Amino acid sequence: MTTRTDVTFESAGIPIAAHLYVPDGAVAGSPALVVGHPGSGVKEQASGLYASRLADAGFVTIAYDAAYQGASGGTPRGLEDPGQRIEDMKAAVSYLTTLDLVDPRRIGLLGICASGGYSLAATASDHRIRALATVSPADVARQFRYGADGAQDPAVFQGMLDAAAAARTAQAAGEDVAGIPLFPETIEQARAAGGEHGAEGFDYYCTPRAAHDRAARTFDWSSVDKLATFDAFTQVPLIGDRPLLMVMGSRAVTAWMGIDAFQRAVGPKELVWVDGASHVDLYDRDPYVATAVERLADFYGRTLAPAVREGADPAGPLL
């Protein structure tokens, strides 16, 4: 049995809405995990599913809505700000360190999709994160610039930068500007624009399969120029000797991004391919999620074990 509690914490002054999952029988000094959601997602979707299942495996977990999105605070609504997204992860770690139930030397991070990219940058710069895993990792900035499959015409993103600049000018003049639509009206339109990956994203976010009222349907236009110069993978070597696990579907069109990040890691690292799974399959579909959770539970069980962490300085080197 796992208990889910609504909690809040602040990230750079912005109130963050979160769900804390505590396994039955958890005792002081338990290992804990921060779970970040995909781009446009909310804590009631993929991140909540993984947080719940990993809590069932014995970890205290927290899933949260990114600032400016979901039930969290911040304006403009629908802003995708890489710096803030990374700060949200660090703020969630800070929240866990305040809980008597959690050993601050045994905190790990799990990033799904866009959070997989952000989690690499967060871990690189926060030594409190002792182990990192990603599921269907993607750098959302790369996805905007090059497309999910890496084959997008560069002119597409240049056009988005033009539109973002025009939106800023219009807003300065006091005009209301609609956000960037993230999904078309039909799955056929999604398939035409983004192939099967686009169709799968539509099926997940826009049908009863996983649709949620608070999931983002648009991004604020200022997200575009914030993403333009962001690179989630540049500082991956700073993760150093802290262990990394990357889980990807064998059919994921985004796998090129995960492979790039994996090759940059210099410490202990594991790459797990889930046979037959696409990028989006790993959000919610079994047996793919069950396979991922099994590998994640084993990874965190080993890397956050008390014997490994005993006597470690929470602010010092990992091993």
MOUR-V922887 format. One line per field, one symbol per residue. ss: DSSP state (h for helix, s for strand, l for the rest). phi: phi as a letter, one per 20 degrees, with the letter a starting at -180 (. if undefined). burial: 1 if it has 24 or more other C-alpha atoms within 12 Angstrom, else 0. A space follows every 10 residues. Layout:
BEGIN
ss: ???
phi: ???
burial: ???
END
This chain:
BEGIN
ss: lsssssssss sllsssssss ssslllllls ssssssllll lllllhhhhh hhhhhhllls ssssllllll llllllllll lhhhhhhhhh hhhhhhhlll lsssssssss sslhhhhhhh hhhhhlllll sssssllllh hhhhhhllll lllhhhhhhh hhhhhhhhhh hhllllllls slllllhhhh hhhhhhhhhh hhhhhlllll lllllllssl lhhhhhhhll lllllhhhhl llsssssssl llllhhhhhh hhhhllllss ssssllllll hhhhlllhhh hhhhhhhhhh hhhllhhhhl lllllllll
phi: .cddcfccbd clnefdebdd dcfgnfcgnf fbceceefgm ecfedgffff fffffgeodf ccdbefgmcl eeeocffmfd dgfffffgff fffgfffeeg fdefecddcc ddlgffffff fffgdcffee bcccclfbef fffffdngen dffgffffff ffffffffff ffeneecfff fecfecffff ffecmfffff ffffeccggb gcgeffdbdf fffffffgde cfdgeggffm effcccdcff dffeggfffg fffefddfbc ddeefneegf gffbdeefff fffgffffff ffedfgffeg nfegddffc
burial: 0001001111 1001111111 1110010011 1111111111 1111111111 1111111111 1111111111 1111001111 1111111111 1111111010 1111111111 1111111111 1111111111 1111111111 1111111110 0000001001 1011001100 0000001011 0110001001 0001011111 1111110001 0001111111 1111111101 1111111011 1111111111 0111111111 1101100111 1111001111 1111100110 1110111011 1011100010 000000011
END
